[in-house]
Amino acid sequence: MLLKNKCAMITGGTRGIGYAIAEKFIQNGASVAVCGSRPETAQKAYEKLTSNYPDAEILALSPDLSNPKSVKEAVDTIKETFGSLDILVNNAGISARESLYDYDPDNFKKIMDLNVNSIFVCAQAAAKIMKEQGGGVILNTSSMVSIYGQPSGVGYPASKFAVNGLTKSLARELGPDHIRVNAVAPGITNTDMMQAVPKEIIEPLINTIPLRRIGEPEDVANAFLYLASDMASYVTGVVLSVDGAVMN
Ligand code: NAD
């Protein structure tokens, strides 16, 4: 029960890594607001979570993450319903793998809008509440490509380098307000995002991972649990790799 009486907002909480974080947080005593891109997907995750954890306090929301007004309404709803907002997990993200020569500039903007701008917007809204409360935790989902780059689809690694920059800078800015800011950088993880990548690309990659397997969403969720909890009370500004020591 590492998160007893804590209240969390998780963007991209309806499936994959975000859903695993929601489950892990609930199992550890937190109240959780899962945010999805559409009301239907948020509702579906809500129904699955409430049927598995009938005693948990759960909310389903679908704010437009790049719109400050919509995000403010969401954080206010969480604060009114749960009584506080202690943990924000900025996990929603999209990727693309086009070569630079074929890259649609609108797609580059779309990736930056969700993977970077939404973190700024959500962190700003949540930090105002956390500061008033006397502290909190902001966690961001980065990626192994934030360290090495990747050989195509430049928007995605560029966005994750920016996630690390936001993490380290906000840790320095918000530390005096007792708000810790950290990121988790997953390696190849078994979610819908990865299922979209062809097997011919994934299988040779597995042999390059020292632990010889891809990660499961729960491997990543465990790192989020640690960073969200008081076990990490003196940890801020860190990008924690959870990638089986992949070098790619
Ligand atoms: P996923 O595609 O399974 O889930 C993505 C989540 O983001 C969903 O909950 C979806 O509702 C939400 N989302 C997508 N577009 C949105 C939008 N416009 N507005 C609001 N929410 C939106 O992906 P995943 O693999 O679970 O990825 C989660 C995070 O982990 C992402 O930030 C991703 O970049 C990162 N990541 C994933 C891997 C991997 O191998 N799966 C590796 C490294 C990092």
Residues whose N, C-alpha, C, O or C-beta is under 5 A from the ligand:
A	BS01	NAD	G12 G13 T14 R15 G16 I17 G18 C35 G36 S37 N91 A92 G93 I94 L114 T141 S142 S143 M144 P186 G187 I188 T189 T191 D192 M193 M194
